[in-house]
Amino acid sequence: MNDRQFVKIGKFRIGVNYPPFIVAEMSGNHNQSLKRALKLVDLASDAGAHAIKLQTYTADTMTLNSKNSEFTIKDKKNIWNNQNLYSLYKKAYTPWEWHEKIMKYANARGMVCFSSPFDETAVDFLESLNVPAYKIASFENNHLPLIEKVASTGKPMIISTGMASVEELKEACNVARKNGCKKLILLKCTSTYPASPENSNISTIPYLKKHFKCIIGLSDHTIGLGVPIASIATGACLIEKHFTISRKDGGVDSTFSIEPKELKQLVDESYKAWSSIGKPYVGPTKDEIKNLKHRRSIYVTKEIKKGDKLTIDNIKIVRPAKGLHPRYFKTAIGKKVLKNLRKNMPLNFSDFKS
């Protein structure tokens, strides 16, 4: 892969030569209110996000309606601890009849809107809405029939890495590419909710780029913005963050979601981070050249008569840079001056005997 490559989603180009593509993940933060979902679109657009992402599933396409113990989350550190999977997904899902309205509204606000399908029927449904891209969630990256189905649409595909091993990622990418996916993006993702910075390992981003020959981004579940901003410097071209109106409102993903002011900050600061990368360069930049005159040089600090010697008491390294370079200070010490030197004048080679 070369750095000129990009993936186009809607009107946006995603790649290292383009500003970071910021995706606001709505997930279940609409809290089963279409009005709130559309408000999330408004706030994401106002903050400068480029995309809104949905999730397309039902409780029945996600799991079984069972009360058996394995269908209940048992993890005290998990924000969904003790919740039954079927009940959780029933509460979190985005009604399919909302999709078209949300997508059209996002488009009208200048954003693209796409989704994560969780089974093949969701792909058929999203195709009927002509979505511009698909996202494979981290827990679904071993669902090879789903990846094959998405690939067959020919649309750009984004896959979160999550818990997948290198071999599993190779398998997923191979299935995608063999079945028609020509525009692939991998997102470094830590599938804990919330995730810790220590477990984010964003240094994996250059590794993924090298070994999978595609554009790389970050799906981030940490609290705050430090990790996604840092990821830009490692090569992340797309940042996905869960988004809510206010964490105080609750909701299935509210704990690790960012609010409108934070989303605006993410958009602004990620752009600054990307702009700062530049190319390896040592020396004055074009804007710095004018400041070279304000560096240090050697100046006369006392009146010196012709024939007297230069000493540490009558010359000094100071600003500005009109005199000799500081590298010649030791060379000048002990030399006889060839003419009277005034206090506060720059010292030059013509002033003393070499």
Beta strands, then each sheet from edge to edge (+ up, - down):
strand 1: 7-9
strand 2: 12-14
strand 3: 21-25
strand 4: 51-56
strand 5: 112-117
strand 6: 134-136
strand 7: 157-160
strand 8: 184-189
strand 9: 215-220
strand 10: 238-242
strand 11: 297-300
strand 12: 315-318
sheet 1: 1+ 2-
sheet 2: 5+ 4+ 3+ 10+ 9+ 8+ 7+ 6+
sheet 3: 11+ 12-
end
